[in-house]
């Protein structure tokens, strides 16, 4: 349901007052999304998984229990990745991917060119 003209005017006035009184907060609220925390956790999970693989490979010849610790790091990271992906949901994943595409417009064009070249 769209806002009435009076409600739009009140909302614009509130936004203007926020920008005047605390511009840093207004900028932070404008840039922050609901999915920011989950996306950050996804990044840490991927990093933890890669570190777990490295620990497992590096310590496999030293002792199997150390390699098992690397495997546990991988397992915990994979579970954290899955949990945060579920928290984001389809809408969050679509929002992140569309923001990524908007930030990197040439990325999609390169894959289209390579598909055309394959024909």
Backbone atoms as SQL, in Angstrom:
CREATE TABLE atoms (id INTEGER PRIMARY KEY, chain TEXT, resi INTEGER, resn TEXT, atom TEXT, x REAL, y REAL, z REAL);
INSERT INTO atoms VALUES
  (1, 'A', 1, 'UNK', 'N', 0.848, -1.170, 0.000),
  (2, 'A', 1, 'UNK', 'CA', 0.000, 0.000, 0.000),
  (3, 'A', 1, 'UNK', 'C', 0.895, 1.235, 0.000),
  (4, 'A', 2, 'UNK', 'N', 0.750, 2.102, -0.981),
  (5, 'A', 2, 'UNK', 'CA', 1.604, 3.290, -1.069),
  (6, 'A', 2, 'UNK', 'C', 1.270, 4.299, 0.029),
  (7, 'A', 3, 'UNK', 'N', 2.264, 5.118, 0.340),
  (8, 'A', 3, 'UNK', 'CA', 2.071, 6.155, 1.345),
  (9, 'A', 3, 'UNK', 'C', 1.321, 7.335, 0.748),
  (10, 'A', 4, 'UNK', 'N', 0.543, 7.992, 1.592),
  (11, 'A', 4, 'UNK', 'CA', -0.159, 9.197, 1.137),
  (12, 'A', 4, 'UNK', 'C', 0.866, 10.330, 1.011),
  (13, 'A', 5, 'UNK', 'N', 0.459, 11.420, 0.395),
  (14, 'A', 5, 'UNK', 'CA', 1.366, 12.554, 0.217),
  (15, 'A', 5, 'UNK', 'C', 1.806, 13.119, 1.561),
  (16, 'A', 6, 'UNK', 'N', 0.885, 13.156, 2.512),
  (17, 'A', 6, 'UNK', 'CA', 1.215, 13.671, 3.844),
  (18, 'A', 6, 'UNK', 'C', 2.236, 12.767, 4.533),
  (19, 'A', 7, 'UNK', 'N', 2.058, 11.442, 4.419),
  (20, 'A', 7, 'UNK', 'CA', 2.996, 10.500, 5.020),
  (21, 'A', 7, 'UNK', 'C', 4.364, 10.582, 4.339),
  (22, 'A', 8, 'UNK', 'N', 4.371, 10.758, 3.031),
  (23, 'A', 8, 'UNK', 'CA', 5.640, 10.898, 2.312),
  (24, 'A', 8, 'UNK', 'C', 6.369, 12.165, 2.736),
  (25, 'A', 9, 'UNK', 'N', 5.629, 13.241, 2.941),
  (26, 'A', 9, 'UNK', 'CA', 6.221, 14.499, 3.382),
  (27, 'A', 9, 'UNK', 'C', 6.822, 14.349, 4.770),
  (28, 'A', 10, 'UNK', 'N', 6.091, 13.678, 5.677),
  (29, 'A', 10, 'UNK', 'CA', 6.587, 13.462, 7.042),
  (30, 'A', 10, 'UNK', 'C', 7.844, 12.599, 7.013),
  (31, 'A', 11, 'UNK', 'N', 7.840, 11.551, 6.207),
  (32, 'A', 11, 'UNK', 'CA', 9.002, 10.662, 6.097),
  (33, 'A', 11, 'UNK', 'C', 10.216, 11.413, 5.548),
  (34, 'A', 12, 'UNK', 'N', 9.997, 12.248, 4.529),
  (35, 'A', 12, 'UNK', 'CA', 11.096, 13.038, 3.967),
  (36, 'A', 12, 'UNK', 'C', 11.652, 14.009, 5.007),
  (37, 'A', 13, 'UNK', 'N', 10.786, 14.575, 5.828),
  (38, 'A', 13, 'UNK', 'CA', 11.219, 15.495, 6.875),
  (39, 'A', 13, 'UNK', 'C', 12.050, 14.759, 7.936),
  (40, 'A', 14, 'UNK', 'N', 11.612, 13.558, 8.298),
  (41, 'A', 14, 'UNK', 'CA', 12.366, 12.760, 9.276),
  (42, 'A', 14, 'UNK', 'C', 13.746, 12.410, 8.722),
  (43, 'A', 15, 'UNK', 'N', 13.810, 11.996, 7.458),
  (44, 'A', 15, 'UNK', 'CA', 15.098, 11.675, 6.828),
  (45, 'A', 15, 'UNK', 'C', 16.011, 12.891, 6.791),
  (46, 'A', 16, 'UNK', 'N', 15.459, 14.033, 6.455),
  (47, 'A', 16, 'UNK', 'CA', 16.244, 15.262, 6.395),
  (48, 'A', 16, 'UNK', 'C', 16.803, 15.612, 7.771),
  (49, 'A', 17, 'UNK', 'N', 15.968, 15.484, 8.811),
  (50, 'A', 17, 'UNK', 'CA', 16.421, 15.771, 10.176),
  (51, 'A', 17, 'UNK', 'C', 17.513, 14.795, 10.611),
  (52, 'A', 18, 'UNK', 'N', 17.385, 13.528, 10.207),
  (53, 'A', 18, 'UNK', 'CA', 18.409, 12.539, 10.551),
  (54, 'A', 18, 'UNK', 'C', 19.729, 12.883, 9.875),
  (55, 'A', 19, 'UNK', 'N', 19.677, 13.255, 8.597),
  (56, 'A', 19, 'UNK', 'CA', 20.912, 13.621, 7.884),
  (57, 'A', 19, 'UNK', 'C', 21.563, 14.859, 8.487),
  (58, 'A', 20, 'UNK', 'N', 20.753, 15.787, 8.977),
  (59, 'A', 20, 'UNK', 'CA', 21.314, 17.004, 9.573),
  (60, 'A', 20, 'UNK', 'C', 21.875, 16.750, 10.965),
  (61, 'A', 21, 'UNK', 'N', 21.172, 15.944, 11.758),
  (62, 'A', 21, 'UNK', 'CA', 21.590, 15.753, 13.143),
  (63, 'A', 21, 'UNK', 'C', 22.743, 14.751, 13.279),
  (64, 'A', 22, 'UNK', 'N', 22.724, 13.667, 12.500),
  (65, 'A', 22, 'UNK', 'CA', 23.774, 12.647, 12.614),
  (66, 'A', 22, 'UNK', 'C', 24.052, 12.049, 11.230),
  (67, 'A', 23, 'UNK', 'N', 24.878, 12.715, 10.425),
  (68, 'A', 23, 'UNK', 'CA', 25.126, 12.217, 9.066),
  (69, 'A', 23, 'UNK', 'C', 25.840, 10.869, 9.032),
  (70, 'A', 24, 'UNK', 'N', 26.674, 10.596, 10.038),
  (71, 'A', 24, 'UNK', 'CA', 27.380, 9.314, 10.074),
  (72, 'A', 24, 'UNK', 'C', 26.395, 8.158, 10.267),
  (73, 'A', 25, 'UNK', 'N', 25.439, 8.342, 11.174),
  (74, 'A', 25, 'UNK', 'CA', 24.422, 7.321, 11.398),
  (75, 'A', 25, 'UNK', 'C', 23.548, 7.149, 10.158),
  (76, 'A', 26, 'UNK', 'N', 23.184, 8.239, 9.521),
  (77, 'A', 26, 'UNK', 'CA', 22.359, 8.157, 8.316),
  (78, 'A', 26, 'UNK', 'C', 23.074, 7.391, 7.210),
  (79, 'A', 27, 'UNK', 'N', 24.384, 7.616, 7.076),
  (80, 'A', 27, 'UNK', 'CA', 25.159, 6.895, 6.064),
  (81, 'A', 27, 'UNK', 'C', 25.234, 5.413, 6.400),
  (82, 'A', 28, 'UNK', 'N', 25.468, 5.098, 7.675),
  (83, 'A', 28, 'UNK', 'CA', 25.574, 3.699, 8.095),
  (84, 'A', 28, 'UNK', 'C', 24.249, 2.961, 7.905),
  (85, 'A', 29, 'UNK', 'N', 23.153, 3.593, 8.249),
  (86, 'A', 29, 'UNK', 'CA', 21.830, 2.971, 8.070),
  (87, 'A', 29, 'UNK', 'C', 21.535, 2.780, 6.590),
  (88, 'A', 30, 'UNK', 'N', 21.942, 3.710, 5.766),
  (89, 'A', 30, 'UNK', 'CA', 21.705, 3.595, 4.331),
  (90, 'A', 30, 'UNK', 'C', 22.515, 2.496, 3.672),
  (91, 'A', 31, 'UNK', 'N', 23.706, 2.186, 4.198),
  (92, 'A', 31, 'UNK', 'CA', 24.575, 1.188, 3.586),
  (93, 'A', 31, 'UNK', 'C', 24.400, -0.215, 4.170),
  (94, 'A', 32, 'UNK', 'N', 23.886, -0.314, 5.383),
  (95, 'A', 32, 'UNK', 'CA', 23.779, -1.598, 6.061),
  (96, 'A', 32, 'UNK', 'C', 22.539, -2.348, 5.588),
  (97, 'A', 33, 'UNK', 'N', 22.715, -3.646, 5.323),
  (98, 'A', 33, 'UNK', 'CA', 21.584, -4.483, 4.961),
  (99, 'A', 33, 'UNK', 'C', 21.320, -5.486, 6.075),
  (100, 'A', 34, 'UNK', 'N', 20.190, -6.139, 5.988),
  (101, 'A', 34, 'UNK', 'CA', 19.806, -7.137, 6.976),
  (102, 'A', 34, 'UNK', 'C', 20.761, -8.326, 6.918),
  (103, 'A', 35, 'UNK', 'N', 21.328, -8.586, 5.753),
  (104, 'A', 35, 'UNK', 'CA', 22.116, -9.786, 5.527),
  (105, 'A', 35, 'UNK', 'C', 23.615, -9.577, 5.730),
  (106, 'A', 36, 'UNK', 'N', 24.014, -8.431, 6.189),
  (107, 'A', 36, 'UNK', 'CA', 25.438, -8.106, 6.302),
  (108, 'A', 36, 'UNK', 'C', 26.166, -9.048, 7.274),
  (109, 'A', 37, 'UNK', 'N', 25.560, -9.318, 8.423),
  (110, 'A', 37, 'UNK', 'CA', 26.201, -10.191, 9.410),
  (111, 'A', 37, 'UNK', 'C', 26.340, -11.608, 8.878),
  (112, 'A', 38, 'UNK', 'N', 25.282, -12.126, 8.258),
  (113, 'A', 38, 'UNK', 'CA', 25.335, -13.489, 7.716),
  (114, 'A', 38, 'UNK', 'C', 26.379, -13.588, 6.608),
  (115, 'A', 39, 'UNK', 'N', 26.486, -12.574, 5.777),
  (116, 'A', 39, 'UNK', 'CA', 27.480, -12.585, 4.706),
  (117, 'A', 39, 'UNK', 'C', 28.899, -12.565, 5.272),
  (118, 'A', 40, 'UNK', 'N', 29.114, -11.784, 6.318),
  (119, 'A', 40, 'UNK', 'CA', 30.419, -11.778, 6.965),
  (120, 'A', 40, 'UNK', 'C', 30.756, -13.137, 7.569),
  (121, 'A', 41, 'UNK', 'N', 29.755, -13.778, 8.154),
  (122, 'A', 41, 'UNK', 'CA', 29.974, -15.116, 8.720),
  (123, 'A', 41, 'UNK', 'C', 30.262, -16.137, 7.624),
  (124, 'A', 42, 'UNK', 'N', 29.634, -15.974, 6.466),
  (125, 'A', 42, 'UNK', 'CA', 29.920, -16.870, 5.341),
  (126, 'A', 42, 'UNK', 'C', 31.381, -16.749, 4.914),
  (127, 'A', 43, 'UNK', 'N', 31.864, -15.534, 4.860),
  (128, 'A', 43, 'UNK', 'CA', 33.261, -15.313, 4.470),
  (129, 'A', 43, 'UNK', 'C', 34.214, -15.975, 5.472),
  (130, 'A', 44, 'UNK', 'N', 33.928, -15.827, 6.774),
  (131, 'A', 44, 'UNK', 'CA', 34.775, -16.451, 7.786),
  (132, 'A', 44, 'UNK', 'C', 34.695, -17.975, 7.713),
  (133, 'A', 45, 'UNK', 'N', 33.526, -18.499, 7.376),
  (134, 'A', 45, 'UNK', 'CA', 33.385, -19.956, 7.249),
  (135, 'A', 45, 'UNK', 'C', 34.234, -20.486, 6.102),
  (136, 'A', 46, 'UNK', 'N', 34.229, -19.789, 4.983),
  (137, 'A', 46, 'UNK', 'CA', 35.051, -20.211, 3.845),
  (138, 'A', 46, 'UNK', 'C', 36.527, -20.153, 4.220),
  (139, 'A', 47, 'UNK', 'N', 36.921, -19.094, 4.902),
  (140, 'A', 47, 'UNK', 'CA', 38.311, -18.962, 5.343),
  (141, 'A', 47, 'UNK', 'C', 38.691, -20.084, 6.307),
  (142, 'A', 48, 'UNK', 'N', 37.785, -20.410, 7.233),
  (143, 'A', 48, 'UNK', 'CA', 38.036, -21.494, 8.177),
  (144, 'A', 48, 'UNK', 'C', 38.144, -22.843, 7.491),
  (145, 'A', 49, 'UNK', 'N', 37.318, -23.047, 6.466),
  (146, 'A', 49, 'UNK', 'CA', 37.373, -24.306, 5.716),
  (147, 'A', 49, 'UNK', 'C', 38.718, -24.445, 5.005),
  (148, 'A', 50, 'UNK', 'N', 39.153, -23.375, 4.371),
  (149, 'A', 50, 'UNK', 'CA', 40.445, -23.399, 3.676),
  (150, 'A', 50, 'UNK', 'C', 41.587, -23.627, 4.671),
  (151, 'A', 51, 'UNK', 'N', 41.509, -22.984, 5.831),
  (152, 'A', 51, 'UNK', 'CA', 42.530, -23.192, 6.864),
  (153, 'A', 51, 'UNK', 'C', 42.504, -24.636, 7.357),
  (154, 'A', 52, 'UNK', 'N', 41.317, -25.215, 7.482),
  (155, 'A', 52, 'UNK', 'CA', 41.199, -26.611, 7.906),
  (156, 'A', 52, 'UNK', 'C', 41.823, -27.564, 6.907),
  (157, 'A', 53, 'UNK', 'N', 41.620, -27.295, 5.624),
  (158, 'A', 53, 'UNK', 'CA', 42.249, -28.122, 4.586),
  (159, 'A', 53, 'UNK', 'C', 43.770, -28.020, 4.685),
  (160, 'A', 54, 'UNK', 'N', 44.256, -26.806, 4.868),
  (161, 'A', 54, 'UNK', 'CA', 45.706, -26.600, 4.960),
  (162, 'A', 54, 'UNK', 'C', 46.278, -27.315, 6.180),
  (163, 'A', 55, 'UNK', 'N', 45.600, -27.209, 7.320),
  (164, 'A', 55, 'UNK', 'CA', 46.070, -27.887, 8.534),
  (165, 'A', 55, 'UNK', 'C', 46.054, -29.396, 8.333),
  (166, 'A', 56, 'UNK', 'N', 44.982, -29.903, 7.732),
  (167, 'A', 56, 'UNK', 'CA', 44.876, -31.342, 7.530),
  (168, 'A', 56, 'UNK', 'C', 45.992, -31.862, 6.623),
  (169, 'A', 57, 'UNK', 'N', 46.233, -31.169, 5.533),
  (170, 'A', 57, 'UNK', 'CA', 47.265, -31.610, 4.596),
  (171, 'A', 57, 'UNK', 'C', 48.662, -31.468, 5.211),
  (172, 'A', 58, 'UNK', 'N', 48.883, -30.371, 5.911),
  (173, 'A', 58, 'UNK', 'CA', 50.211, -30.122, 6.472),
  (174, 'A', 58, 'UNK', 'C', 50.557, -31.081, 7.609),
  (175, 'A', 59, 'UNK', 'N', 49.554, -31.522, 8.364),
  (176, 'A', 59, 'UNK', 'CA', 49.838, -32.347, 9.536),
  (177, 'A', 59, 'UNK', 'C', 49.557, -33.826, 9.323),
  (178, 'A', 60, 'UNK', 'N', 49.163, -34.217, 8.142),
  (179, 'A', 60, 'UNK', 'CA', 48.835, -35.615, 7.892),
  (180, 'A', 60, 'UNK', 'C', 50.044, -36.524, 8.082),
  (181, 'A', 61, 'UNK', 'N', 51.212, -36.066, 7.723),
  (182, 'A', 61, 'UNK', 'CA', 52.411, -36.894, 7.880),
  (183, 'A', 61, 'UNK', 'C', 52.978, -36.823, 9.296),
  (184, 'A', 62, 'UNK', 'N', 52.576, -35.807, 10.061),
  (185, 'A', 62, 'UNK', 'CA', 53.100, -35.660, 11.427),
  (186, 'A', 62, 'UNK', 'C', 52.358, -36.604, 12.379),
  (187, 'A', 63, 'UNK', 'N', 51.038, -36.435, 12.453),
  (188, 'A', 63, 'UNK', 'CA', 50.242, -37.267, 13.334),
  (189, 'A', 63, 'UNK', 'C', 48.793, -37.215, 12.865),
  (190, 'A', 64, 'UNK', 'N', 48.125, -38.366, 12.895),
  (191, 'A', 64, 'UNK', 'CA', 46.765, -38.414, 12.368),
  (192, 'A', 64, 'UNK', 'C', 45.787, -37.606, 13.218),
  (193, 'A', 65, 'UNK', 'N', 46.055, -37.428, 14.527),
  (194, 'A', 65, 'UNK', 'CA', 45.158, -36.646, 15.382),
  (195, 'A', 65, 'UNK', 'C', 45.218, -35.156, 15.030),
  (196, 'A', 66, 'UNK', 'N', 46.382, -34.676, 14.652),
  (197, 'A', 66, 'UNK', 'CA', 46.485, -33.283, 14.214),
  (198, 'A', 66, 'UNK', 'C', 45.728, -33.087, 12.903),
  (199, 'A', 67, 'UNK', 'N', 45.836, -34.058, 12.015),
  (200, 'A', 67, 'UNK', 'CA', 45.090, -33.984, 10.762),
  (201, 'A', 67, 'UNK', 'C', 43.591, -34.055, 11.030),
  (202, 'A', 68, 'UNK', 'N', 43.217, -34.842, 12.032),
  (203, 'A', 68, 'UNK', 'CA', 41.807, -34.933, 12.400),
  (204, 'A', 68, 'UNK', 'C', 41.297, -33.591, 12.930),
  (205, 'A', 69, 'UNK', 'N', 42.146, -32.847, 13.634),
  (206, 'A', 69, 'UNK', 'CA', 41.765, -31.497, 14.084),
  (207, 'A', 69, 'UNK', 'C', 41.496, -30.582, 12.885),
  (208, 'A', 70, 'UNK', 'N', 42.303, -30.728, 11.849),
  (209, 'A', 70, 'UNK', 'CA', 42.053, -29.969, 10.620),
  (210, 'A', 70, 'UNK', 'C', 40.726, -30.358, 9.992),
  (211, 'A', 71, 'UNK', 'N', 40.424, -31.656, 10.022),
  (212, 'A', 71, 'UNK', 'CA', 39.135, -32.115, 9.506),
  (213, 'A', 71, 'UNK', 'C', 37.984, -31.540, 10.318),
  (214, 'A', 72, 'UNK', 'N', 38.148, -31.490, 11.637),
  (215, 'A', 72, 'UNK', 'CA', 37.102, -30.901, 12.484),
  (216, 'A', 72, 'UNK', 'C', 36.912, -29.417, 12.186),
  (217, 'A', 73, 'UNK', 'N', 38.012, -28.719, 11.908),
  (218, 'A', 73, 'UNK', 'CA', 37.901, -27.304, 11.507),
  (219, 'A', 73, 'UNK', 'C', 37.074, -27.181, 10.229),
  (220, 'A', 74, 'UNK', 'N', 37.345, -28.089, 9.276),
  (221, 'A', 74, 'UNK', 'CA', 36.585, -28.072, 8.025),
  (222, 'A', 74, 'UNK', 'C', 35.105, -28.357, 8.279),
  (223, 'A', 75, 'UNK', 'N', 34.815, -29.317, 9.147),
  (224, 'A', 75, 'UNK', 'CA', 33.436, -29.688, 9.444),
  (225, 'A', 75, 'UNK', 'C', 32.679, -28.545, 10.097),
  (226, 'A', 76, 'UNK', 'N', 33.289, -27.923, 11.104),
  (227, 'A', 76, 'UNK', 'CA', 32.638, -26.806, 11.787),
  (228, 'A', 76, 'UNK', 'C', 32.422, -25.641, 10.822),
  (229, 'A', 77, 'UNK', 'N', 33.383, -25.379, 9.973),
  (230, 'A', 77, 'UNK', 'CA', 33.245, -24.282, 9.000),
  (231, 'A', 77, 'UNK', 'C', 32.140, -24.575, 7.997),
  (232, 'A', 78, 'UNK', 'N', 32.064, -25.821, 7.535),
  (233, 'A', 78, 'UNK', 'CA', 31.013, -26.190, 6.578),
  (234, 'A', 78, 'UNK', 'C', 29.637, -26.078, 7.216),
  (235, 'A', 79, 'UNK', 'N', 29.506, -26.482, 8.479),
  (236, 'A', 79, 'UNK', 'CA', 28.224, -26.361, 9.167),
  (237, 'A', 79, 'UNK', 'C', 27.857, -24.890, 9.386),
  (238, 'A', 80, 'UNK', 'N', 28.842, -24.073, 9.723),
  (239, 'A', 80, 'UNK', 'CA', 28.590, -22.640, 9.874),
  (240, 'A', 80, 'UNK', 'C', 28.182, -21.999, 8.563),
  (241, 'A', 81, 'UNK', 'N', 28.813, -22.411, 7.478),
  (242, 'A', 81, 'UNK', 'CA', 28.468, -21.898, 6.154),
  (243, 'A', 81, 'UNK', 'C', 27.013, -22.238, 5.815),
  (244, 'A', 82, 'UNK', 'N', 26.654, -23.495, 6.049),
  (245, 'A', 82, 'UNK', 'CA', 25.294, -23.943, 5.739),
  (246, 'A', 82, 'UNK', 'C', 24.269, -23.207, 6.600),
  (247, 'A', 83, 'UNK', 'N', 24.571, -23.019, 7.879),
  (248, 'A', 83, 'UNK', 'CA', 23.641, -22.341, 8.780),
  (249, 'A', 83, 'UNK', 'C', 23.413, -20.889, 8.348),
  (250, 'A', 84, 'UNK', 'N', 24.491, -20.189, 8.028),
  (251, 'A', 84, 'UNK', 'CA', 24.353, -18.792, 7.622),
  (252, 'A', 84, 'UNK', 'C', 23.695, -18.656, 6.264),
  (253, 'A', 85, 'UNK', 'N', 23.912, -19.631, 5.387),
  (254, 'A', 85, 'UNK', 'CA', 23.246, -19.609, 4.095),
  (255, 'A', 85, 'UNK', 'C', 21.743, -19.770, 4.280),
  (256, 'A', 86, 'UNK', 'N', 21.349, -20.637, 5.192),
  (257, 'A', 86, 'UNK', 'CA', 19.918, -20.800, 5.493),
  (258, 'A', 86, 'UNK', 'C', 19.341, -19.544, 6.132),
  (259, 'A', 87, 'UNK', 'N', 20.120, -18.881, 6.997),
  (260, 'A', 87, 'UNK', 'CA', 19.650, -17.647, 7.621),
  (261, 'A', 87, 'UNK', 'C', 19.410, -16.556, 6.583),
  (262, 'A', 88, 'UNK', 'N', 20.271, -16.503, 5.591),
  (263, 'A', 88, 'UNK', 'CA', 20.111, -15.500, 4.541),
  (264, 'A', 88, 'UNK', 'C', 18.874, -15.789, 3.701),
  (265, 'A', 89, 'UNK', 'N', 18.643, -17.037, 3.397),
  (266, 'A', 89, 'UNK', 'CA', 17.498, -17.395, 2.583),
  (267, 'A', 89, 'UNK', 'C', 17.683, -16.992, 1.136),
  (268, 'A', 90, 'UNK', 'N', 16.695, -17.316, 0.345),
  (269, 'A', 90, 'UNK', 'CA', 16.754, -17.031, -1.082),
  (270, 'A', 90, 'UNK', 'C', 16.783, -15.532, -1.357),
  (271, 'A', 91, 'UNK', 'N', 15.997, -14.764, -0.584),
  (272, 'A', 91, 'UNK', 'CA', 15.944, -13.311, -0.807),
  (273, 'A', 91, 'UNK', 'C', 17.302, -12.671, -0.520),
  (274, 'A', 92, 'UNK', 'N', 17.963, -13.113, 0.536),
  (275, 'A', 92, 'UNK', 'CA', 19.272, -12.560, 0.874),
  (276, 'A', 92, 'UNK', 'C', 20.320, -12.892, -0.161),
  (277, 'A', 93, 'UNK', 'N', 20.286, -14.131, -0.650),
  (278, 'A', 93, 'UNK', 'CA', 21.250, -14.538, -1.669),
  (279, 'A', 93, 'UNK', 'C', 21.025, -13.742, -2.947),
  (280, 'A', 94, 'UNK', 'N', 19.762, -13.545, -3.321),
  (281, 'A', 94, 'UNK', 'CA', 19.458, -12.751, -4.517),
  (282, 'A', 94, 'UNK', 'C', 19.903, -11.305, -4.347),
  (283, 'A', 95, 'UNK', 'N', 19.722, -10.745, -3.145),
  (284, 'A', 95, 'UNK', 'CA', 20.127, -9.362, -2.913),
  (285, 'A', 95, 'UNK', 'C', 21.644, -9.227, -3.000),
  (286, 'A', 96, 'UNK', 'N', 22.363, -10.160, -2.413),
  (287, 'A', 96, 'UNK', 'CA', 23.826, -10.103, -2.450),
  (288, 'A', 96, 'UNK', 'C', 24.331, -10.286, -3.875),
  (289, 'A', 97, 'UNK', 'N', 23.757, -11.236, -4.613),
  (290, 'A', 97, 'UNK', 'CA', 24.218, -11.471, -5.983),
  (291, 'A', 97, 'UNK', 'C', 23.892, -10.292, -6.893),
  (292, 'A', 98, 'UNK', 'N', 22.732, -9.658, -6.700),
  (293, 'A', 98, 'UNK', 'CA', 22.415, -8.497, -7.535),
  (294, 'A', 98, 'UNK', 'C', 23.322, -7.315, -7.191),
  (295, 'A', 99, 'UNK', 'N', 23.667, -7.160, -5.918),
  (296, 'A', 99, 'UNK', 'CA', 24.595, -6.092, -5.535),
  (297, 'A', 99, 'UNK', 'C', 25.981, -6.371, -6.106),
  (298, 'A', 100, 'UNK', 'N', 26.386, -7.644, -6.131),
  (299, 'A', 100, 'UNK', 'CA', 27.683, -8.008, -6.694),
  (300, 'A', 100, 'UNK', 'C', 27.698, -7.740, -8.196),
  (301, 'A', 101, 'UNK', 'N', 26.602, -8.093, -8.874),
  (302, 'A', 101, 'UNK', 'CA', 26.524, -7.837, -10.317),
  (303, 'A', 101, 'UNK', 'C', 26.525, -6.347, -10.622),
  (304, 'A', 102, 'UNK', 'N', 25.871, -5.560, -9.768),
  (305, 'A', 102, 'UNK', 'CA', 25.840, -4.112, -9.981),
  (306, 'A', 102, 'UNK', 'C', 27.232, -3.506, -9.770),
  (307, 'A', 103, 'UNK', 'N', 27.975, -4.063, -8.816),
  (308, 'A', 103, 'UNK', 'CA', 29.319, -3.555, -8.551),
  (309, 'A', 103, 'UNK', 'C', 30.316, -3.996, -9.618),
  (310, 'A', 104, 'UNK', 'N', 30.056, -5.120, -10.285),
  (311, 'A', 104, 'UNK', 'CA', 30.954, -5.663, -11.313),
  (312, 'A', 104, 'UNK', 'C', 30.183, -5.909, -12.609),
  (313, 'A', 105, 'UNK', 'N', 29.806, -4.867, -13.331),
  (314, 'A', 105, 'UNK', 'CA', 28.981, -5.065, -14.526),
  (315, 'A', 105, 'UNK', 'C', 29.700, -5.794, -15.666),
  (316, 'A', 106, 'UNK', 'N', 31.009, -5.707, -15.739),
  (317, 'A', 106, 'UNK', 'CA', 31.750, -6.352, -16.830),
  (318, 'A', 106, 'UNK', 'C', 31.881, -7.852, -16.632),
  (319, 'A', 107, 'UNK', 'N', 31.664, -8.334, -15.422),
  (320, 'A', 107, 'UNK', 'CA', 31.826, -9.758, -15.129),
  (321, 'A', 107, 'UNK', 'C', 30.824, -10.586, -15.929),
  (322, 'A', 108, 'UNK', 'N', 29.581, -10.166, -16.012),
  (323, 'A', 108, 'UNK', 'CA', 28.565, -10.895, -16.767),
  (324, 'A', 108, 'UNK', 'C', 28.813, -10.830, -18.265),
  (325, 'A', 109, 'UNK', 'N', 29.323, -9.727, -18.734),
  (326, 'A', 109, 'UNK', 'CA', 29.587, -9.584, -20.165),
  (327, 'A', 109, 'UNK', 'C', 30.707, -10.508, -20.627),
  (328, 'A', 110, 'UNK', 'N', 31.699, -10.727, -19.784),
  (329, 'A', 110, 'UNK', 'CA', 32.807, -11.607, -20.150),
  (330, 'A', 110, 'UNK', 'C', 32.331, -13.035, -20.326),
  (331, 'A', 111, 'UNK', 'N', 31.429, -13.498, -19.465),
  (332, 'A', 111, 'UNK', 'CA', 30.934, -14.870, -19.601),
  (333, 'A', 111, 'UNK', 'C', 30.035, -14.995, -20.826),
  (334, 'A', 112, 'UNK', 'N', 29.293, -13.935, -21.159),
  (335, 'A', 112, 'UNK', 'CA', 28.464, -13.964, -22.365),
  (336, 'A', 112, 'UNK', 'C', 29.344, -14.026, -23.613),
  (337, 'A', 113, 'UNK', 'N', 30.454, -13.288, -23.622),
  (338, 'A', 113, 'UNK', 'CA', 31.358, -13.296, -24.773),
  (339, 'A', 113, 'UNK', 'C', 32.003, -14.658, -24.947),
  (340, 'A', 114, 'UNK', 'N', 32.363, -15.296, -23.835),
  (341, 'A', 114, 'UNK', 'CA', 32.997, -16.623, -23.951),
  (342, 'A', 114, 'UNK', 'C', 31.995, -17.659, -24.439),
  (343, 'A', 115, 'UNK', 'N', 30.709, -17.520, -24.086),
  (344, 'A', 115, 'UNK', 'CA', 29.690, -18.439, -24.581),
  (345, 'A', 115, 'UNK', 'C', 29.465, -18.239, -26.077),
  (346, 'A', 116, 'UNK', 'N', 29.518, -16.987, -26.545),
  (347, 'A', 116, 'UNK', 'CA', 29.339, -16.707, -27.964),
  (348, 'A', 116, 'UNK', 'C', 30.509, -17.243, -28.763),
  (349, 'A', 117, 'UNK', 'N', 31.708, -17.179, -28.193),
  (350, 'A', 117, 'UNK', 'CA', 32.900, -17.654, -28.873),
  (351, 'A', 117, 'UNK', 'C', 32.935, -19.166, -29.000),
  (352, 'A', 118, 'UNK', 'N', 32.232, -19.887, -28.118),
  (353, 'A', 118, 'UNK', 'CA', 32.216, -21.347, -28.139),
  (354, 'A', 118, 'UNK', 'C', 31.379, -21.889, -29.284),
  (355, 'A', 119, 'UNK', 'N', 30.439, -21.112, -29.809),
  (356, 'A', 119, 'UNK', 'CA', 29.531, -21.597, -30.873),
  (357, 'A', 119, 'UNK', 'C', 30.207, -21.773, -32.186);
